[in-house]
Amino acid sequence: MAWEDQTEQPESTSGAEEEFEALPDLGQRLGLNPKSFRAILQQYSDFLPLHEQGGERGLAGSAIEHLQHIHKRTLEGYTEEEIRFELAPEEDAGGDEPDAPAVLEEGVRRAPEAAELRRLLEELRELREQLTESEQKRVRDRDKLMMSLMRTQKEMKQLRYEVSKSGTRRQRTMWDKLLGR
């Protein structure tokens, strides 16, 4: 089967798993080619544990939801760090917050909170969108300027031609016309 080269070892499932979907079916449903699908499975193996059921490898339960979320965010242009950050709170459920000191000493930097990080990530996404729009506008403006420059050059060439033709007519004398020069 095409999924045999997966480096993650399959975990056995208990009968308690409510959902199970085989890897080929998942990849086909999401519209992923096998190479991309394997890359996602390896890259996010900590969020997508493999299970085996009925001789087929697949994902079960929340791992299917994680895969769908990862696929959706990847298509939207999110980075791996942003996707991992979105998935981590669901997995950790506030794992290291109780260890945080209640009062911070003056001059000591505190770790940003999840809400603050989400706000910053959203700000970064908005800035990235603005930058993309700005770049697209710059390219459109550059193209307009280039077209205008080309039209101007063409008009100047035409004017030079007309001026050179009219200048040679004025300089020709009656003798030149008679002699055919």
C-alpha positions as CSV (number, residue, x, y, z in Angstrom):
1,M,0.0,0.0,0.0
2,A,1.2,3.6,-0.7
3,W,1.1,4.5,3.0
4,E,3.7,1.8,4.1
5,D,6.6,4.2,4.2
6,Q,5.1,6.2,7.1
7,T,7.7,6.6,9.8
8,E,5.3,6.8,12.7
9,Q,4.5,3.4,14.2
10,P,0.8,2.6,14.4
11,E,-0.9,2.5,17.7
12,S,-3.5,-0.1,18.5
13,T,-7.0,1.2,19.0
14,S,-9.3,0.3,21.7
15,G,-13.0,-0.3,21.0
16,A,-13.7,3.1,22.7
17,E,-12.8,5.1,19.6
18,E,-16.0,6.5,18.1
19,E,-14.6,7.4,14.6
20,F,-12.0,5.8,12.4
21,E,-11.1,6.7,8.8
22,A,-8.5,4.9,6.7
23,L,-5.6,7.0,5.4
24,P,-6.4,6.6,1.7
25,D,-10.1,7.6,2.3
26,L,-9.0,10.6,4.3
27,G,-6.5,11.8,1.7
28,Q,-9.1,11.3,-1.1
29,R,-11.8,13.1,0.8
30,L,-9.5,16.1,1.5
31,G,-8.3,16.1,-2.1
32,L,-4.6,15.6,-1.1
33,N,-2.2,13.7,-3.3
34,P,-0.4,10.9,-1.3
35,K,3.0,12.6,-1.2
36,S,1.5,15.8,0.3
37,F,-0.7,13.8,2.7
38,R,2.4,11.8,3.9
39,A,4.3,15.0,4.4
40,I,1.5,16.4,6.6
41,L,1.2,13.2,8.6
42,Q,5.0,13.3,9.3
43,Q,5.1,17.0,10.0
44,Y,2.3,17.0,12.5
45,S,2.8,13.4,13.8
46,D,2.4,14.7,17.4
47,F,-1.2,15.8,16.6
48,L,-2.0,13.0,14.2
49,P,-1.3,9.6,15.9
50,L,-1.9,6.7,13.6
51,H,-4.2,3.8,14.6
52,E,-4.8,0.4,13.0
53,Q,-8.2,-1.1,12.6
54,G,-9.1,-4.1,10.5
55,G,-5.6,-4.2,8.9
56,E,-5.8,-0.6,7.7
57,R,-3.9,2.4,9.1
58,G,-5.9,5.5,9.8
59,L,-6.8,8.3,12.1
60,A,-9.4,8.2,14.8
61,G,-11.4,10.7,16.9
62,S,-9.9,14.1,17.4
63,A,-7.0,13.4,15.0
64,I,-9.4,13.5,12.1
65,E,-10.6,17.0,13.2
66,H,-7.0,18.0,13.7
67,L,-6.1,16.9,10.1
68,Q,-9.1,18.8,8.7
69,H,-8.1,21.9,10.7
70,I,-4.4,21.6,9.5
71,H,-5.5,21.2,5.9
72,K,-7.9,24.2,6.1
73,R,-5.3,26.4,7.7
74,T,-2.6,25.3,5.2
75,L,-4.8,26.3,2.3
76,E,-5.4,29.7,4.0
77,G,-1.7,30.3,4.1
78,Y,-1.0,29.8,7.8
79,T,2.5,28.9,8.8
80,E,3.4,25.7,10.7
81,E,4.0,27.7,13.9
82,E,0.6,29.3,13.7
83,I,-1.1,26.0,13.1
84,R,0.7,24.3,15.9
85,F,-0.1,27.2,18.3
86,E,-3.8,26.8,17.4
87,L,-3.7,23.1,18.0
88,A,-1.6,23.1,21.2
89,P,-4.1,24.7,23.6
90,E,-6.6,22.0,22.7
91,E,-4.0,19.3,23.5
92,D,-2.2,20.9,26.5
93,A,-5.3,22.5,28.2
94,G,-3.3,25.1,30.1
95,G,-0.4,22.8,31.0
96,D,2.2,25.3,32.2
97,E,0.0,28.1,33.5
98,P,-0.1,26.9,37.2
99,D,3.7,27.2,37.3
100,A,3.6,30.9,36.5
101,P,4.5,33.2,39.4
102,A,1.6,35.2,40.8
103,V,3.7,38.4,41.1
104,L,6.4,39.3,38.7
105,E,9.4,41.2,39.9
106,E,10.2,44.5,38.3
107,G,12.3,44.2,35.2
108,V,11.5,40.6,34.6
109,R,9.8,39.8,31.4
110,R,6.7,37.7,31.5
111,A,5.6,35.1,29.0
112,P,2.8,36.3,26.8
113,E,-0.6,34.8,27.5
114,A,-2.6,32.7,25.0
115,A,-5.1,35.5,24.3
116,E,-2.3,38.0,23.7
117,L,-0.5,35.6,21.3
118,R,-3.7,35.0,19.4
119,R,-4.2,38.8,19.1
120,L,-0.6,39.2,17.9
121,L,-1.0,36.4,15.4
122,E,-4.2,38.0,14.1
123,E,-2.4,41.3,13.8
124,L,0.4,39.6,11.8
125,R,-2.1,38.0,9.5
126,E,-3.8,41.4,8.8
127,L,-0.4,43.0,8.2
128,R,0.5,40.2,5.8
129,E,-2.7,40.8,3.9
130,Q,-2.1,44.5,3.8
131,L,1.5,43.9,2.5
132,T,0.2,41.5,-0.2
133,E,-2.4,44.1,-1.3
134,S,0.2,46.8,-1.3
135,E,2.5,44.6,-3.4
136,Q,-0.3,43.8,-5.9
137,K,-1.1,47.6,-6.2
138,R,2.6,48.4,-6.7
139,V,2.8,45.8,-9.5
140,R,-0.4,47.2,-11.2
141,D,0.9,50.7,-10.9
142,R,4.3,49.7,-12.4
143,D,2.5,47.9,-15.3
144,K,0.5,51.1,-16.0
145,L,3.6,53.2,-16.0
146,M,5.4,50.8,-18.3
147,M,2.4,50.9,-20.7
148,S,2.3,54.7,-20.6
149,L,6.1,54.9,-21.2
150,M,5.8,52.5,-24.2
151,R,2.9,54.6,-25.7
152,T,5.0,57.8,-25.1
153,Q,8.0,56.3,-26.8
154,K,5.9,55.2,-29.8
155,E,4.4,58.7,-30.1
156,M,7.9,60.2,-30.0
157,K,9.1,57.9,-32.7
158,Q,6.1,58.8,-34.9
159,L,6.8,62.6,-34.2
160,R,10.5,62.2,-35.1
161,Y,9.5,60.5,-38.3
162,E,7.0,63.2,-39.2
163,V,9.5,66.0,-38.4
164,S,12.3,64.4,-40.4
165,K,10.0,64.0,-43.4
166,S,8.7,67.6,-43.2
167,G,12.3,68.9,-42.7
168,T,13.6,67.2,-45.8
169,R,10.8,68.6,-47.9
170,R,11.5,72.2,-46.8
171,Q,15.2,71.9,-47.5
172,R,14.7,70.6,-51.0
173,T,15.0,73.4,-53.6
174,M,13.3,73.7,-56.9
175,W,16.5,72.3,-58.6
176,D,16.4,69.2,-56.4
177,K,12.8,68.6,-57.3
178,L,13.6,69.0,-61.0
179,L,16.6,66.8,-60.9
180,G,14.8,64.2,-58.8
181,R,17.1,64.3,-55.8
